[in-house]
Amino acid sequence: MDNSRPNLLEEALVEDGIGSVKIQKRGRVVVVEDCVETSAAFVLHHFLKRSLQPDSSDVVVFIAFAHPFSHYERILRKMGCNLAVQRKNQRFLFLDMLMLECPDRNGGEAKEDGLLTLYGEIEKAVEIYSSLEGSRTITIMIDDVSLMEVAANGSSNHVLDFLHYCYTLKEKCGCSLVTLNHEDIYSSANTLPLILQLEYLADVIIKAEPLATGLASDVHGQLTLLNKGSACDLGSSNSKVRNFHFRVKENNVDYFYPGTQT
């Protein structure tokens, strides 16, 4: 691994306060968006590793709709993070939702709505981790919001309700929320409100896109990071936008400004 190249993504996150104790204690909502041509799964892996640093007591509640535990364990092990150990140490709670079906397919009111039951598990875990001694940040991660919608039989309203429930944990317990979603599947008027609501709730939006100039052998895509900041007194915003290119390697990701790659 080449450690001489700065991690521009991490530098941008730290500069914007994502990761500082003060900011994390009130929680952040980070929405990661990608498309078929350019996956942003590596951004989720980055957040997972940084939340489980050995010098912290932070906890991750990971809701997996896209891949099993073995998939993430293999990837994070290459990045120097052992998820099996972290799970044993009760810093990593993995909720496997690949076989989830909700709500009731008969059209009636389900006795136990699948997403509502899932939220109950998350809320219980957050309460337990919050009650433990020591300073810790709890991060809730969802690896594929679009597959959550599939599990909910196409009900965007159920997914939105679930995300709003998770958002209340941010307000109540200072949790952070990180979601990965595929922007290009929400092109119709019927599905667009879901991604718009996600972006509305977000403090930070990270978007992975293909290069505007087309494919390149040494550059896999471009990353845009928007920190929405807060509204100023005169109605303006102190939001920040950063753009850089990236190249995904086996054990890490290289980030660089456009035109600087040699």
C-alpha positions, 0 to 999 in steps of 0.5 A: 500500500502506498501511504505517500499519497494523501487520502483526499476523501478522509482529509475532506471529511475531517476538514468538514468536521465529520469525525470530530468528537463534537460533531459525532456526538450530535450525529451526522447523516451521510448519503452515498450515491452511485450508478451502474457505471460507477460503484461507490461501495468503497466509500461505505467500506471507508466509513466502516473502517474509520468507525472501527479504528482500534483507538476508539470505542465506536460501534457500527450497526450494519444493515446488509441488504446487498451482501452477506457478512463474509463479503464485508469481512473479506474486503475489510480484512484486506484493509486491515480491519477484522470484522469477526474480531470487532463483532466478538468485541461487540463493536460491530453488529451485523443484521443480515436482511438478504431474506427479509420480506415485508410488509404482509403480502396479503394486503392487510395490516401485518402483525409484525411489519418487517421494517418496523421489527428491524427498527425495533432491533436497531433501537434496542441495540442503540439503547444498549450501546448508549448505556455502556460506560465510555465515550462512543459514537454509534453509526447505523449503516445501510448498504443498499436502500434500493434493495430495502425498497425491494424487500418492502415490496416496492413501498417507498413510503415504508422505506421513508418511514424507516429512515425517518425512524432512524433519523430520530435516533440521530436526534435522540442518541446522537447516532450517525446514519450512513446510507448507500443508494443507486441514483440512476434507478430513481429516474421516474416520477414515482420513485424520485421522492425517495432519493430527494428525501434522503438528500434532504435529510443528509448533512453530507452527500457523496456522489460517485460518477463516471468521468465526463470524458469517458473511460480511462485505464488509470481513473475509475471515476469522479467523487463529489462531496457536498457538505450542506453546512447550515444556513446563514443569517442572510439566507445564504449557505456555508456549504462546501463542494469538493471534487476529485478522481479516484482509482480503486485498488485491491487493498485501498483507493487512490484519490487525486485532483483532476489533472494531477494523475501521472 
